[in-house]
Amino acid sequence: MKRLLVLALVVALGGCLSNPPPPAPDVAVPATYRYAPDASSGDSVTADWWRRFGSDELDRLVAQASAGNYDVAAAIARVKQARANARIAGAARFPNVSGFADASRQGGFMVNDELPSGSAFDAGLSASYEIDFWGKNRATSDAAIARVRASESDRATVQVTLTADVANAWLQTVALREREVIAARNLDTARSILRNVESQYRAGFVTALDAAQQRTLVASQQRAMAALHQQGNDSEASLATLLGVPSSGFAVSTHSLDSLRAPAVDTGLPSSLLVRRPDVASSEAQLAAAHADVAAARAAMFPTVTLTASVGTGGDRIQRIFENPLYTVAGGLTAPIFNAGALAAGRDLALAQQEELLAAYRQSIVAAFSDVERALNASAGADAQTQAQDDELREARRTLELAQSRYRAGAETALTVLDAQRTLYAAEDEHVQLHLARLQAAVSTYRALGGGWRAVP
């Protein structure tokens, strides 16, 4: 009867410690993306999404970064740490067994030899086990396992971010090299016009102002080309850092974006984003770990029941060590009585940390939807600007041809040619920048949609 009463008390107390499920994020999920194109069109977001740009060099650089980047290596090490911590936390749910063996020799040097002397040998096993009535050890283990999932998701976030950064840095470097080529071509044109203007100035057909303006334009384009060369070198060095290699000796072989296409991306339903973003999964796992920490903190306020047992044997000779075996079995109860509120404060701390992580989880969901919307808006904006800019570039080229033709025929002044040249240079440079914006918007879209990552069930 007493045993039944004790069992009922244990069950009742255990029920008092039942932990409710983690609070829901309570974030409204939009039905559609505001700036999304036709949902039935576009490429799906796969783990190798960067291959859609059609560049062998980009494929090689992404593979090199995945193998050599030190942030990825550090993230992998953090996953190993989390797994080791989970094993440590889980060990408390199993008995602890240890062995012992002792040997001693006692003697004396007194004249009457009254001190006892002789040898003693002991060996045995001891075990202890904490009965997890209140679920403290289980909750601690669950928290550690949840942090393993969070760490694995963090590693995936680093990988997705790295791939997007490599693609963006490579595109930026290629665009700067292409803009540098355009600047050099326009510098050649400006110098050619300068030679013509100076010839006409010596002949008295143009003023000194016309010649000075053209020399100013030549110097300006020299400065612009030097600036683009410097920016390209900086971008190339940043790319080398992402790859985990020294920047000296590293160079990008692609020098034009013309062969690359900006893929259309199938965004899917907004609700699917919650299982496609590793950072959201990490926040969810951290919240689950905090929830388990609350359960462990509550359980720590209740008594601890520990069982111990040992078996051993001993003797004064090794040959007789197993002739006198002994064993002990004991149970102990430890209950907190006064700790100045430390356990209650620990519970309050765990609850406050859970509230913080719940807020962070909700924020990660809101930020995920915002990232996708901004990426889609950037894609739509770049497409709209490119359509208009194509007409602008075509007309700028035609304008310069007409201005040069009329200038050679004496129907236009040198100032007209200068204005047409500046307009064409700006249009060609803007064309490259808009192409870059379209490509980088696609990279941002892939990244915002999780980069092909999927949660493991």
C-alpha positions in Angstrom: 0.0 0.0 0.0 2.8 2.4 0.9 4.5 1.7 -2.4 1.3 2.5 -4.3 1.0 5.8 -2.4 4.6 6.7 -3.2 4.1 5.8 -6.9 1.0 8.0 -7.0 2.8 10.9 -5.4 5.6 10.6 -8.0 3.1 10.5 -10.8 1.3 13.5 -9.4 4.5 15.5 -9.0 5.6 14.5 -12.5 2.3 15.8 -13.8 3.0 19.2 -12.2 6.2 19.4 -14.2 4.6 18.6 -17.6 6.0 21.1 -20.0 3.5 22.6 -22.5 4.6 22.7 -26.2 6.7 25.7 -27.3 4.7 28.8 -28.1 3.7 29.3 -31.8 5.4 32.0 -33.8 2.0 33.7 -34.5 3.3 35.5 -37.6 0.9 36.0 -40.5 2.1 34.2 -43.7 1.2 36.1 -46.9 -0.8 34.2 -49.5 1.5 35.4 -52.4 4.6 37.5 -52.9 3.8 41.0 -53.9 6.5 41.3 -56.6 6.5 37.7 -57.7 6.3 36.9 -61.5 4.1 34.2 -62.9 4.3 31.3 -60.4 4.2 28.8 -63.2 7.4 30.1 -64.8 11.0 30.2 -63.7 13.6 27.7 -62.5 13.2 25.9 -59.2 15.6 26.6 -56.4 18.0 23.7 -56.3 21.1 23.1 -54.3 23.3 24.0 -57.3 21.4 27.1 -58.4 24.5 29.0 -59.5 24.8 26.7 -62.5 21.8 28.4 -64.0 24.1 31.4 -64.9 26.0 29.2 -67.3 29.6 29.9 -66.3 32.2 27.1 -65.8 34.4 29.5 -63.9 31.7 30.3 -61.4 31.0 26.6 -60.9 34.7 26.0 -60.2 34.9 29.0 -57.8 31.9 27.9 -55.7 33.3 24.4 -55.4 36.7 25.9 -54.3 35.1 28.1 -51.8 33.1 25.3 -50.3 36.3 23.3 -49.7 38.6 26.1 -48.7 36.6 28.8 -46.9 37.5 29.1 -43.2 34.0 30.3 -42.1 32.6 27.0 -43.4 35.4 25.1 -41.6 34.6 26.9 -38.4 30.9 26.2 -38.8 31.6 22.5 -39.3 33.7 22.6 -36.1 30.8 24.2 -34.2 28.5 21.3 -35.3 31.1 18.8 -34.0 31.1 20.7 -30.7 27.3 20.7 -30.4 27.2 17.0 -31.1 29.8 16.3 -28.4 27.8 18.5 -26.0 24.7 16.4 -26.8 26.6 13.2 -26.0 27.8 14.7 -22.7 24.2 15.8 -21.8 22.8 12.5 -22.8 25.2 10.5 -20.6 23.4 11.7 -17.5 20.5 9.5 -18.4 22.5 6.3 -18.1 24.3 4.7 -15.1 27.8 5.7 -14.3 30.1 2.7 -13.7 33.7 2.8 -12.6 36.2 0.3 -11.4 38.8 0.5 -8.7 41.9 -1.4 -7.7 44.2 -0.7 -4.7 47.4 -2.3 -3.4 49.2 -1.2 -0.2 52.0 -2.3 2.0 52.4 -1.4 5.7 55.4 -2.0 7.9 57.4 -0.4 10.7 61.0 0.1 11.9 60.4 0.1 15.7 62.6 -2.2 17.8 59.7 -4.0 19.4 57.8 -4.1 16.0 54.5 -3.5 17.6 53.0 -1.8 14.5 51.0 -4.3 12.3 52.6 -5.0 8.9 51.5 -6.7 5.8 49.9 -6.2 2.3 46.4 -5.4 1.2 44.8 -5.8 -2.2 41.3 -4.5 -3.2 39.4 -4.5 -6.5 35.8 -3.9 -7.5 33.2 -2.0 -9.4 30.9 0.9 -8.4 27.9 2.3 -10.1 25.5 5.2 -9.6 22.3 6.2 -11.3 20.1 9.2 -10.9 16.4 8.4 -11.3 15.0 11.0 -13.6 11.6 11.4 -11.9 11.1 15.0 -13.0 12.6 14.8 -16.4 15.6 17.1 -15.7 18.2 14.9 -17.5 15.8 14.2 -20.3 15.1 17.9 -20.8 18.8 18.7 -20.7 19.5 16.1 -23.3 16.6 17.4 -25.5 18.0 20.9 -25.3 21.5 19.7 -26.4 20.0 17.8 -29.3 18.0 20.9 -30.3 21.2 22.9 -30.3 22.8 20.3 -32.6 20.0 21.0 -35.1 20.5 24.7 -34.6 24.2 24.3 -35.2 23.6 22.3 -38.4 21.2 24.9 -39.6 23.8 27.6 -38.9 26.3 25.7 -40.9 23.9 25.5 -43.8 23.3 29.3 -43.4 27.0 29.9 -43.7 27.2 27.7 -46.8 24.2 29.4 -48.5 25.6 32.9 -47.6 29.1 31.9 -48.9 27.8 30.7 -52.2 25.8 33.9 -52.7 28.8 36.0 -51.7 31.1 34.2 -54.1 28.6 34.6 -56.9 28.1 38.3 -56.1 31.8 39.0 -55.8 32.6 37.2 -59.0 29.8 39.1 -60.9 31.0 42.3 -59.4 34.6 41.6 -60.5 33.6 40.7 -64.0 31.4 43.8 -64.3 34.2 46.1 -63.2 36.6 44.5 -65.7 34.1 45.0 -68.4 33.5 48.6 -67.4 37.3 49.1 -67.4 37.4 47.8 -71.0 34.6 50.2 -72.0 36.4 53.1 -70.3 39.6 52.2 -72.2 37.7 52.1 -75.5 36.1 55.4 -74.8 39.4 56.9 -73.8 40.8 55.8 -77.1 37.9 57.6 -78.8 38.4 60.7 -76.7 42.1 60.8 -77.6 41.3 60.4 -81.3 38.8 63.2 -81.1 41.4 65.3 -79.2 43.9 64.8 -82.0 41.3 66.0 -84.5 40.3 69.0 -82.4 43.9 70.1 -81.8 44.6 69.8 -85.5 41.6 72.0 -86.3 42.6 74.4 -83.5 46.0 74.8 -85.1 44.2 75.4 -88.4 42.0 78.0 -86.7 38.7 76.2 -87.2 37.9 75.7 -83.5 38.6 77.7 -80.4 41.0 77.1 -77.5 38.0 76.4 -75.4 37.0 73.4 -77.6 40.5 71.9 -77.3 40.6 72.5 -73.5 37.2 70.8 -73.1 38.4 67.7 -75.0 41.6 67.5 -73.0 39.5 67.7 -69.8 37.4 64.8 -71.1 40.5 62.7 -71.8 41.9 63.3 -68.3 38.5 62.6 -66.8 38.2 59.3 -68.6 41.8 58.4 -67.6 40.8 59.0 -64.0 37.6 56.9 -64.3 39.5 54.0 -65.9 42.1 54.0 -63.1 39.3 54.0 -60.5 37.6 51.1 -62.2 40.9 49.2 -62.3 41.4 49.7 -58.5 37.9 48.7 -57.7 38.3 45.6 -59.8 41.5 44.6 -58.0 39.7 45.1 -54.6 36.8 43.0 -55.7 39.1 40.3 -56.9 40.9 40.3 -53.6 37.6 40.0 -51.7 36.7 37.0 -53.9 40.0 35.4 -53.1 39.4 35.8 -49.4 36.1 34.0 -49.8 37.9 31.1 -51.5 40.4 30.9 -48.7 43.4 31.7 -51.0 45.9 34.6 -51.1 44.9 37.4 -53.4 48.3 37.5 -55.0 48.4 35.3 -58.1 44.6 34.9 -58.2 42.8 36.4 -61.2 39.3 36.1 -62.7 39.4 34.9 -66.3 36.0 36.1 -67.4 35.8 39.8 -68.4 32.3 40.2 -69.7 28.8 39.5 -68.5 27.4 39.2 -72.0 27.4 35.4 -72.0 25.5 35.2 -68.7 21.8 35.1 -68.4 19.7 36.2 -65.5 17.5 33.2 -64.7 13.9 33.6 -63.7 13.3 32.0 -60.3 10.2 30.1 -59.3 9.5 31.4 -55.8 6.8 28.9 -54.9 4.3 29.5 -52.1 5.3 31.8 -49.3 4.4 29.2 -46.7 7.1 26.9 -48.1 9.7 29.5 -47.2 9.6 28.5 -43.5 11.1 25.1 -44.3 13.5 26.4 -47.0 15.5 28.9 -44.9 18.2 27.5 -42.6 18.3 30.6 -40.5 14.6 30.2 -39.7 15.2 26.5 -38.9 18.0 27.6 -36.6 15.8 30.0 -34.7 13.1 27.4 -34.3 15.7 24.9 -33.0 17.1 27.5 -30.6 13.5 28.1 -29.3 13.1 24.3 -28.8 16.3 24.2 -26.8 15.2 27.1 -24.6 11.9 25.4 -24.1 13.7 22.3 -22.9 15.9 24.5 -20.6 12.8 25.7 -18.9 11.7 22.2 -18.2 15.2 21.4 -16.8 15.2 24.5 -14.6 11.8 23.6 -13.2 12.9 20.0 -12.5 16.0 21.2 -10.7 13.7 22.6 -7.9 12.6 19.1 -7.0 14.4 16.3 -5.0 17.0 14.1 -6.6 17.0 10.4 -6.1 20.2 8.6 -6.7 20.9 4.8 -6.5 24.4 3.6 -5.8 25.9 0.1 -5.8 29.3 -1.4 -5.5 30.8 -4.9 -5.5 34.4 -5.6 -4.5 36.8 -8.0 -2.9 40.1 -7.9 -1.1 42.8 -9.9 0.7 46.3 -9.8 1.9 47.5 -11.8 -1.1 46.8 -11.5 -4.7 46.0 -15.2 -4.9 43.2 -14.8 -2.3 41.8 -11.5 -3.6 38.6 -13.1 -4.9 37.8 -15.2 -1.8 36.0 -12.5 0.2 33.6 -10.6 -2.2 31.4 -7.8 -0.7 28.6 -5.7 -2.2 26.6 -2.6 -1.1 23.4 -1.2 -2.5 22.1 2.2 -1.3 19.6 4.9 -2.3 19.8 8.6 -1.5 17.4 11.5 -1.6 18.7 15.1 -2.0 16.2 17.9 -1.8 16.9 21.6 -2.0 15.9 23.5 1.2 17.5 26.9 1.0 19.5 28.3 -1.8 18.6 32.0 -1.6 16.3 31.7 -4.6 19.0 30.5 -7.0 16.9 27.7 -8.4 13.8 30.0 -8.8 16.0 32.6 -10.5 17.4 29.9 -12.8 13.8 29.0 -13.8 13.0 32.7 -14.4 16.2 33.1 -16.4 15.3 30.1 -18.6 11.8 31.6 -19.2 13.2 35.0 -20.1 15.6 33.4 -22.5 12.7 31.5 -24.1 10.8 34.8 -24.5 13.9 36.3 -26.2 14.3 33.4 -28.6 10.6 33.4 -29.4 10.9 37.1 -30.4 14.0 36.2 -32.5 12.1 33.3 -34.2 9.3 35.6 -35.1 11.7 38.2 -36.4 13.5 35.7 -38.5 10.2 34.7 -40.2 9.4 38.4 -40.9 12.9 39.1 -42.2 12.7 36.0 -44.5 9.6 37.2 -46.2 11.1 40.7 -46.5 14.3 39.4 -48.0 12.3 37.6 -50.8 10.1 40.7 -51.5 13.2 43.0 -51.8 15.0 40.5 -54.1 11.9 40.1 -56.3 11.4 43.9 -56.4 15.1 44.4 -57.4 14.6 41.8 -60.2 11.5 43.5 -61.5 13.1 47.0 -61.2 16.2 45.9 -63.1 14.2 44.3 -65.8 12.1 47.4 -66.3 15.2 49.7 -66.4 17.0 47.4 -68.8 14.2 47.6 -71.4 14.4 51.4 -71.4 18.2 51.4 -71.2 18.5 49.2 -74.3 16.8 52.0 -76.3 18.9 54.6 -74.6 22.2 52.8 -75.6 21.1 52.2 -79.1 20.2 55.9 -79.6 23.4 57.1 -77.9 25.5 55.1 -80.4 23.5 56.4 -83.3 23.8 60.0 -82.0 27.6 59.8 -81.8 27.9 58.4 -85.3 25.7 61.2 -86.7 27.6 63.9 -84.6 31.0 62.7 -85.8 29.8 62.5 -89.4 28.3 66.0 -89.3 31.4 67.3 -87.5 33.7 66.0 -90.2 31.4 67.7 -92.8 31.5 70.9 -90.9 27.9 70.9 -90.0 28.3 70.5 -86.2 30.7 71.9 -83.6 33.2 69.9 -81.5 31.0 70.5 -78.5 28.2 68.5 -80.1 30.6 65.6 -80.6 31.8 65.9 -77.0 28.3 65.7 -75.6 27.4 62.7 -77.8 30.6 60.9 -76.7 29.9 61.5 -73.0 26.3 60.3 -73.4 27.4 57.1 -75.1 30.1 56.4 -72.5 27.6 56.8 -69.7 25.0 54.6 -71.5 27.5 51.8 -72.1 28.7 51.9 -68.5 25.1 52.0 -67.3 24.3 49.0 -69.5 26.9 46.9 -67.7 25.7 48.0 -64.3 22.1 47.2 -65.1 23.1 43.8 -66.3 25.0 43.3 -63.1 22.0 44.4 -61.1 19.8 41.8 -62.9 22.3 39.0 -62.2 22.8 40.0 -58.6 19.1 40.3 -58.1 18.8 36.7 -59.2 21.5 35.7 -56.7 19.7 37.5 -53.9 16.4 35.7 -54.9 18.1 32.3 -54.7 19.7 33.3 -51.4 16.4 34.7 -49.9 14.6 31.5 -50.9 17.1 29.3 -48.9 19.5 28.5 -51.7 18.1 25.0 -52.3 18.4 24.0 -48.6 15.7 21.7 -47.2 15.0 20.8 -43.6 15.8 17.2 -42.7 12.6 15.5 -41.3 
